[in-house]
Amino acid sequence: MRAAAGLPLPERQIGLAAHDFQQAVAADRVYLTRAKRDAEAETIPSRWLNRMLNLMGGLPDRSGPEALARMRARGAEWLALAQAVARPPAPVPPAARPSPIPPLPLFPDLPVTDVSLLIRDPYAVYAKRVLGLRALPPLRPQPDASLRGQTLHAIVEALLHSRPTPDTSPEVLRDRFLALTDRVLADEVPWPAARAFWSARIARIADRIVADELTRLAEGRPMVVEHRGKVPVADLGITLTAKPDRIDLLTDNRVVVYDYKSGTPPTDAMIRHFDKQLMLEAAMARRGGFDALGPVDVAGLRYIQLGGEGKTHPREHDDLIEAETWDGFVRLLRSYVTGEAGFTAMRAPQSTSYAGDYDHLARYGEWALTDAAAPRKVGDHHG
């Protein structure tokens, strides 16, 4: 049947394999190996290997057995090396939970987006900012949550750059919003299925986003849109930097700090304990951290959700909470600068259901979250 179909015969493949083997086995140095086990069971030597061993073992004048013994002795050296790698000769104690205290200076600046990481997983900030390590991009990019967030941010940023006014009709602004969505998706997302899903997501919330945007424009105007600002942190030699999604200057000369969220916005409790980004951006605005504004009073914090129903979520804010947040941040940063605290791995993780970029470097798994950390000076004569 194979011959009738014009396919090569099995015997030809066997002959070619024998030819290739004969060419290889005639080399100056040859290693003959076989696996003792496959996935599930013991294996047996091939008939060819058995015949070769029998032949060499039965040659007269013991030349064959002696040559076979020397071959096995040379192979045993490689087997011993492989076993030494697979089974270290002495037990290796597991790594302790790391909590390094590096020498000064730590880092010249700290993005406000890393503050929650400094609270939850200080070791990740140490690896990222002190050691300068970054995760490699994936070999095969995918339309993941990170790209979705970046793309949705780019869409609403494009809407602001189109300079809508409070007098723009909702219908015109909605059509512009959807046209900008199609343009950004075509430029940034080369996956048709992802484009379709994300376009539908924007179309579902377009009316709500447009209505709320016209309300925001009636209250004030965007003054900071993805523009970087900075504020020196006390006398610590570190500058806090930020690139807010949006800060609007109201008609009463106060500002509202906005943040776009593709997922669920943090609660007031999360903001008080961990997610300090928006509150610290407000503190930076009060301290004149953004050139377009100068020192200003802050009227409030709001999250604009680019998903769900597209609602705008105000969050609790007053001068006292903002001041306490800034003072707490300065105390936290000072504890790392002075060496009072070490950069402990996974100090207060929000979730352990996924691997962090630096979990392997911290040797997570050799130690558990219940293990105590032992701060240790690194990078100088102490260790």
Salt bridges, closest charged atoms under 4 A:
ASP20 OD1 - HIS19 ND1 3.76
GLU42 OE2 - ARG37 NH1 3.76
ASP114 OD1 - LYS128 NZ 3.25
ASP114 OD2 - ARG129 NE 2.85
GLU157 OE2 - HIS161 NE2 3.33
ASP207 OD1 - ARG174 NE 2.64
ASP212 OD2 - ARG208 NE 3.30
GLU213 OE1 - ARG216 NH2 3.16
GLU213 OE2 - ARG246 NH2 2.77
GLU219 OE1 - ARG302 NH1 3.17
ASP235 OD1 - ARG334 NH1 3.37
ASP245 OD2 - HIS153 NE2 3.04
ASP248 OD1 - ARG246 NE 2.87
ASP252 OD2 - ARG254 NE 2.92
ASP259 OD2 - LYS261 NZ 3.91
ASP297 OD1 - ARG286 NH1 3.15
GLU309 OE1 - LYS311 NZ 3.47
GLU316 OE1 - ARG272 NH1 3.49
ASP319 OD1 - ARG286 NH2 2.97
GLU322 OE2 - ARG286 NE 2.52
GLU322 OE1 - HIS317 NE2 2.79
GLU366 OE2 - ARG363 NE 2.63
